[in-house]
Amino acid sequence: METYGERMDAALSTQIKVEMAERDMTQADLAAAVGVGRPAMNRYMKGHQSMPMPTFYKVAQAFGITAHTLIQRAEDRLK
């Protein structure tokens, strides 16, 4: 059985993909916007590596939203 944390990680990854699609952004675009390499962004998105909190805040900023909003949208996916 998946833990809440595992489900939330998956929901966050999905929500980031949705936010990217709404803005016509690629992983490479997002990686450049937050200052990480595309391979690192790919590992974060696939759940192979945890995204550091400073990077998470930069991701939200790149979307023009707060980290809280990004988390809330991901939590809404769990309902």
Secondary structure, DSSP 8 states (H G I E B T S, - for coil): ---HHHHHHHHHHHHHHHHHHHTT--HHHHHHHHT--HHHHHHHHHTSS---HHHHHHHHHHTTS-HHHHHHHHHHHT-
